[in-house]
Amino acid sequence: MTDHPIFKHGWIVVLAVGICAPALLSSYDLNLLGRFLAMAILAIGIVLIWGEAGILTLGQGVFFGMGGYCIAMYLKLSSLEAGALPDFMEWSGVSALPWWWVPFANPVLALLAIIVVPAVFSGVFAWLVFRRRIVGVYFALITQAVALTFATLLTSQQNTTGGYNGLTGFQTIFGLELGTTDGNRTLYWVTLAILALVFAATRWLIGSRYGTVLRATRDGENRVRFLGYNTTPYKVVAFALSAVFAAIGGALFTLHAGVVSPAFVGVVPSIEMIVWVAVGGRHSLWGAISGVLIVNFAKDMISSALPEAWLYVLGLVFILVVMFLPNGLAGLVDDLWQKYRTRDGSNDMAGSTGALEESK
């Protein structure tokens, strides 16, 4: 977390702007901003697992998609009469609703699934991997393979998942008309409130004893183990929380966008999510949120003018950031700020593990 006053007290200005946005933006622009705020919830999870724990994951699109599909399945079923099937199932010749669709007819179970499904999947996956001490590039490749597998599974099951087209055609949720001016405004407020809650909870967690152990593990896991800590549960919790945040963001994004499909959950989207955080700064919550807004606003403008150029621009931006701004824009601001302050000269590893030793 950077020490710059902008990042310490800037939340007041940002919150004020967020509150004023509905009065300043059109319904379309407000809906677009709402999508970006939903993505920012996912980005906060990446800060936790990548920035604080030092574990690069290239599969966050999986959990983003889980949240999106959970809410989308409920929306599809809630718009049908009892016993009716979603249109794409009828076109595919499906005669009965698949058993794993049935729980999503219940709104409570559907909302719980947004949290429980990614939490259980990511928790079990992380435990199996981390207990074998698989980290670094090997872990990143495994998560990328999971993302590819999940996207392939969705596209291959046209009769039960909607295939490449995904799930769409949502009209209402709990009486709220989606896609309308009032609907966009209400969804924006909900998304902003959840983002603020996730931000506050993550900031508290990072500043707690758990956060201290997590950073110490990132900077010197063997030393932390020598101090008597079992680092596996700490990493599992971080990964599971990042997955839950991604799923919540995916569910909210689906409500704003009105569609969820494999295009949002594959390898390329997962890498793009990492780029958001890399641009803003993986060690800063504010930096990650800024990265989401900057990259996605740029994507919206560039894709409108030159649709095929965006991936090339994204790749170039990522290369430049890695080469010249390894800590992102937040790191640049922090470096400039530190030039005007007295520094103690201690390195990050000594600071984090030293704090851990003092707390024992």
N, C-alpha and C positions, 0 to 999 in steps of 0.2 A: 504494500500500500504506500503510495507516495505521500510525502510530507507537505507538498505544496498546498497553500491555502485554498487554491481553486478546488482541489479534490477533497479537502477537509470540510469546507463550508459551502462549496458550490452547489450542494444538494438543495439549498434554499432557493437559489436562482432557478435551477433546473425544475424543481417542483412547481415554482410559480409559473414558469413557461408552460409546463405540462397542464396546469390547471387552466391557463388562459387559452390553450390551443383550440378547444372547441368553439370559442368565440371568434377566433382569428382565421380558421381554416374552413375550406369547403367540405362537404360531406365526403367527397372522394379523397381529398388530401388527408382528412382526419382518419379515414379508414386505412389509408396507406401508412400513416404514422402509427396507428394501432398495430398493424402487422409488424412494423419494425420494433415496437416495444415488446411484442410477444417474442420476437427473435432475441431481444436483449435479455430476457429471462433465461433463455438457453445459454447465452454468452456468459452470464454470471456463473453458471455451472461449469463452464470451460475454465474460467478463472480459478475456480476451486480445485479442479482436478489437474489442470495443466500448469497454472501459475503458482498455486500454493503447494500442490503435491508433486509437481514436476513430472507428471505422467501425461504424455501426449496421446490423445485418443482420436482416431479418425473414423469413429463410428457413431457420433452423436446424432446423425440423421436417423438412425434406427429408433432411438427413443423419441425423437421429435415426431417421427411417423407413428409410433405407438400411441402417443397422446392424440394425434390427429385422427387416427383411425378409430380409436375408442369413442371419441365424441361424435365422429361422423356416422358410426354404426348406430348409435342411439338416435341421431337426427333422422336417419333414413327410416328406422323402424317407427319412430314416433309420428311420422307423417303418413303412415299407412293404417288402413283399417285392420281390425283383428283378423289374423290368419292370412293376410296378404303378404306377398313377397316383394322385395325391391325389384325395380324394373329390369335391371341387368341380369338378375337371377332368372326371371321369367324368360328373357330372351335366350338365355343359355340352357333352358330346359330343366332347371332345378325344380323339383316337386315339393320339397320341404325345406324349411329354414335350417341351416346347419346348426348343430348343437352349440357351437361356440359363439354363435350370434345371439342365442336366446337370452343370456343375462343382460345384454345391452338394451333390451326392451324396458328395463327398469332404470329410471334416471339416477337413483342412488347408487346402484351397482356400476353404472356406466361412469359416474364421476369418481367413484372409488377406484375403478380399474385404471383411470388415467394415472393414478399414483402407485397403486399396488402392482400392476403388471410390469412396468419398467423397473420398479424397486426390486421385485423378486428376481426378475431376469438378470438385471445388472449385478445384484448382490451375489447370486449364485455364480455367475460368470466371473466376476472379479475375485471371488474367494478361490475358485479353482485355479485361476491364473496367478494371482499374487502369492498364494501359499507355495507355489513352485518358483517364486521369485523371478517371474518373467516380466521384464520391464524394458524401457527404451524402445528401440526401433522394432523389436520383436512384438511387443505389446501393440504398438501402433499398427503393424501389419495384420495382426490378428483381428483387431477391431475393424480394420478396413475390409477384411474378408467377411466379417459378420455383416457389415453394411451391404456388401455386394450380394451376399446370400439372401438377406432380408428383402432387398429390392427385387431380386430374381424370383423369390417366392411369391411376392405380391403380383408381379406381372404374369406369372405362369398360371395363377389361379383365377382366370377371368370370371368363372361362374360364381365365385364366392367373395372375391375382393374387388371386382370391377376392372382388374387387369391394368393396362396402361392408362386407361381413363380415370381410374380411381373412383372415389365416391363424391358425388356432387348433387346439386338440386335441393339444398337445404333451404327451408323457408322460415321456420320458427324454432325457438328454444325457450321453453318455460313462458310461452305467451309473447315473447319478444320477436318482432318481425325483423328478420335478418336482411341486410342490404338496403334498408330504409334509412332516412336521415336520423330518426330517433334511435333506430337500432344501432347504427354506427356510433352514435354518441354514447349510448349506454355501454356498448362493448368497449369503447375507448376508456371510459371511467373504470370499468372492471379490470381491464388490462393494466392500466396505470396503477391502480391500487395493489394488484397482485405483484407487479414489478417492484413497487416500493416495499412491500412486505418481504419479498425474496431478497432484495438488496439489504434491508436492515438485518434480516436473520443471518445472511451470509457474512456481513460485516462483523456482527457479534461473534459468529463462529470463528472467523479468522483471528479475531483478537483474543479468543479464549485459549485455555490450556491446550485444547485439541488442535487449534491452529498452530500453536507453538511446536507441538510434536510433529505436525504435518510438514511444516517448513524445515524442521530439523531433519526429518526423513528425506526430504527432497535434497538437502545440501550434504548429507552424509549418513546414509541409512545404516551402514555398518557401525558407525559410532553410536547411533541411537540404539541399536540392538545391544551393543556393549553396555549401555547404561541400564539395560534391563527391560526395554520396551519391546513388545511384539508389534511390529509396524503393520502387519497384514490387516488387522481390523480397521486401523486408521485409514488405510488406502481404500479398503472396501467401502467404508462409509462415504468417503469423498466421491468415489465413482458412482455409488448408488444415488447420492444427492444430486450429482450432476445429471444423472439420467432422469431423475424425477423432475428437475427444473426444465430439462429439455422437453419432456412429455407435456408439462403444463404449458410451456411455450407453444408446442405443436398444437395442442387443443385450442388455445386462444387464436393462434394463427389460422386454423381451419375455420373458426367462426367468422373471422374477418374476411378471409379469402373466399369462403364458400365452396372450397374444394380441397381434397387431400388425395394425393396420388404418389406412385413410386418416384416421380420426378423430384419429390421433396426429401427422399430418404436414402438415396443411393450414395455411391462413393463421392461423386462430384459435389453434391450438396454438403456432405460431411466435411470435405476439405475446405469448401467455401466458408463454412462456419468457423473453422480454425483461422482462416484469413481475417475474418472480422475482428477476432480477438488479437491476432498478431498486429494488425494495423493500429488498434487502439491501445494495446498494451496488456499483456497477459498477467501482469502483477497488480493490475488496478481495476477495480470494479467500474469506476467511472470511465476508465480508458476503454474497457470492453464495450460498454454501452455506446460510447462515442464512436468506436470502430464500427459497430452495427449500423448506426445512423449514417455515417459518412460513406461506407462502402455500399450500402443498399440504396441510398439516394443517388449515388453515382451510377449504380447499376440501372436504376429506373430511367435516368436521363440518357445514358449511353445506349441501353437496349432499345429505347424508343427511336433513336436516330440510326444506330448501327447494330442491329440485333445479333449479328454473327461475330461482332468484335469484342463482346464482353469477356468471354473466357480468356482471350489473349491479354486484355487489359488486366484482368484479375491475376493472371500468372505473372505479368510484369510487375504489378504492384507488390505481390508477395515476395518476389526476388529482391526488389529494391528495399523492402522493409527488412528482410533477413540480413541484407548486406550492410545497410546504413542505419537502420533503426531496430536493433534486435529487441529492444524493450518497448517498441511502439511509440505512438505519439505521447502517451503518458510518461514514458521513460524519458523522452526528449524534454518535456516540460520539467520533469523532476531533475534532470541533469543540469538544466539551465538554472533552476532554483538553487541547487546545491552549491553552485559557484559563489553564491552570496551568503553562504552559511558556513559555520565552522563544522568540520567533519572530524569524527574520532579516529578515522583511518582503519577501522576494523572491517574485515571482509564479511560477506553474508553468512558463510558457513560458521565462522567463529561466533557471529552474533546469534544465530538461531540455536546452535547446539549449546552455546554458552548459556543462553536463557533457559534452555531445557535443564542443564545441569543445576542452575540456581534454583529451579522450581522443584527439584527432587527433594 
